[in-house]
């Protein structure tokens, strides 16, 4: 996802087909990749007639 003023995106987006379940290992791998390149991880899926988004992030405890 690009914004006009920044040369690089703020988020990595993973599109998920309707009815597909992602294993937690895939979600975790995607979030680790996004964190390593200092971006947020966003998953998008078509629900009815619109696209729903879910953001995952690493949290330091």
GROMACS elastic network, one bead per residue, 0.5 to 0.9 nm:
[ bonds ]
;  ai    aj funct       b0    kb
    1     8     6  0.85354   500
    1     9     6  0.52218   500
    1    10     6  0.64332   500
    1    11     6  0.57323   500
    1    12     6  0.69674   500
    1    13     6  0.72559   500
    2     5     6  0.87130   500
    2     6     6  0.74175   500
    2     7     6  0.78626   500
    2     8     6  0.64437   500
    2    10     6  0.68468   500
    2    11     6  0.80836   500
    3     6     6  0.58849   500
    3     7     6  0.79486   500
    3     8     6  0.79009   500
    3     9     6  0.68105   500
    3    10     6  0.79986   500
    4     7     6  0.77576   500
    5     8     6  0.89901   500
    6     9     6  0.72164   500
    6    10     6  0.85928   500
    9    12     6  0.75289   500
    9    39     6  0.77249   500
   10    38     6  0.80498   500
   10    39     6  0.53229   500
   10    40     6  0.64540   500
   11    34     6  0.75641   500
   11    38     6  0.86510   500
   11    41     6  0.57271   500
   11    42     6  0.65879   500
   12    30     6  0.86581   500
   12    34     6  0.64315   500
   12    39     6  0.65566   500
   12    40     6  0.61982   500
   12    41     6  0.50737   500
   12    42     6  0.59894   500
   12    43     6  0.83711   500
   13    40     6  0.85648   500
   13    41     6  0.62058   500
   13    43     6  0.56338   500
   13    44     6  0.70405   500
   14    30     6  0.84403   500
   14    41     6  0.78402   500
   14    42     6  0.63380   500
   14    44     6  0.62272   500
   14    45     6  0.87659   500
   15    42     6  0.86414   500
   15    43     6  0.59341   500
   15    45     6  0.60588   500
   15    46     6  0.87180   500
   16    19     6  0.84631   500
   16    20     6  0.67300   500
   16    21     6  0.84012   500
   16    22     6  0.82280   500
   16    43     6  0.69971   500
   16    44     6  0.59756   500
   16    45     6  0.50269   500
   16    46     6  0.77593   500
   17    20     6  0.56798   500
   17    21     6  0.88217   500
   17    44     6  0.86853   500
   17    45     6  0.61908   500
   17    46     6  0.70734   500
   18    21     6  0.87099   500
   18    45     6  0.63242   500
   18    46     6  0.59897   500
   18    47     6  0.72077   500
   22    25     6  0.81487   500
   22    26     6  0.64031   500
   22    27     6  0.68730   500
   23    26     6  0.54260   500
   23    27     6  0.66673   500
   23    28     6  0.87791   500
   24    27     6  0.50290   500
   24    28     6  0.59753   500
   24    29     6  0.84674   500
   25    28     6  0.50586   500
   25    29     6  0.60427   500
   25    30     6  0.85731   500
   26    29     6  0.50998   500
   26    30     6  0.61700   500
   26    31     6  0.86293   500
   27    30     6  0.51719   500
   27    31     6  0.62054   500
   27    32     6  0.86592   500
   27    43     6  0.89910   500
   27    56     6  0.83751   500
   28    31     6  0.51460   500
   28    32     6  0.61589   500
   28    33     6  0.86111   500
   28    56     6  0.89564   500
   29    32     6  0.51746   500
   29    33     6  0.62096   500
   29    34     6  0.86967   500
   30    33     6  0.51162   500
   30    34     6  0.62171   500
   30    35     6  0.86042   500
   30    41     6  0.70058   500
   31    34     6  0.51001   500
   31    35     6  0.61031   500
   31    36     6  0.85956   500
   31    39     6  0.89925   500
   31    40     6  0.76658   500
   31    41     6  0.56903   500
   31    42     6  0.87803   500
   31    56     6  0.65332   500
   31    57     6  0.62882   500
   31    58     6  0.69284   500
   32    35     6  0.50695   500
   32    36     6  0.61365   500
   32    37     6  0.88367   500
   32    41     6  0.88806   500
   32    57     6  0.85778   500
   32    58     6  0.75381   500
   33    36     6  0.51329   500
   33    37     6  0.65567   500
   33    38     6  0.86730   500
   33    39     6  0.85486   500
   33    41     6  0.85390   500
   34    37     6  0.53861   500
   34    38     6  0.61082   500
   34    40     6  0.57919   500
   34    41     6  0.56775   500
   34    57     6  0.83991   500
   35    39     6  0.57004   500
   35    40     6  0.68318   500
   35    41     6  0.79692   500
   35    57     6  0.75541   500
   35    58     6  0.70284   500
   36    39     6  0.76748   500
   37    40     6  0.89826   500
   40    55     6  0.72319   500
   40    56     6  0.71301   500
   40    57     6  0.63169   500
   40    58     6  0.89807   500
   41    54     6  0.84521   500
   41    55     6  0.56888   500
   41    56     6  0.54806   500
   41    57     6  0.64950   500
   42    53     6  0.65756   500
   42    54     6  0.57312   500
   42    56     6  0.64474   500
   42    57     6  0.89028   500
   43    52     6  0.83143   500
   43    53     6  0.55571   500
   43    54     6  0.52239   500
   43    55     6  0.62751   500
   43    56     6  0.80396   500
   44    51     6  0.64028   500
   44    52     6  0.56625   500
   44    54     6  0.65297   500
   44    55     6  0.88285   500
   45    50     6  0.85268   500
   45    51     6  0.55073   500
   45    52     6  0.54410   500
   45    53     6  0.65701   500
   45    54     6  0.86794   500
   46    49     6  0.69686   500
   46    50     6  0.58148   500
   46    52     6  0.61773   500
   46    53     6  0.88706   500
   47    50     6  0.55938   500
   47    51     6  0.57459   500
   47    52     6  0.62947   500
   48    51     6  0.79929   500
